[in-house]
Amino acid sequence: MAARVTLSIYSGRTDPSWPLSDEQIEELAERLRSAERLATLPTAQLGENLGYRGFLVESDDARLPARLAVYRNVAVAHRDGDVTAFRVPDLERFLVNTGRHAISDPTLSYLEQELG
């Protein structure tokens, strides 16, 4: 598997999902290493509304946490039973760019509006 991103956006349809390249994995790992660690965890790790609810990155690559939920500039990492939250501006845009080939044009336009 290495690393796979899922965009949580649809209700009743399969969400877009795509693998990360080795280069993209390294860039994501670097963004997490340089991110500001938050003192408390957010109450919701992914959005609970209809429409855009964030990204889920699942990985078996040692450079990344096993599970990473990203929503509204906050990333919540799950690794070996530990949960850590980070403030990571622009991480959602990075993830969108890694999956442009897997996301439909109307969904990309919607995401651009949502991410501002």
Secondary structure as UniProt FT lines:
FT   STRAND          3..8
FT   STRAND          17..19
FT   HELIX           22..33
FT   STRAND          36..37
FT   STRAND          54..59
FT   TURN            62..63
FT   STRAND          67..71
FT   TURN            72..73
FT   STRAND          74..79
FT   TURN            80..81
FT   STRAND          82..87
FT   TURN            89..90
FT   HELIX           91..98
FT   HELIX           100..102
FT   HELIX           105..115
//
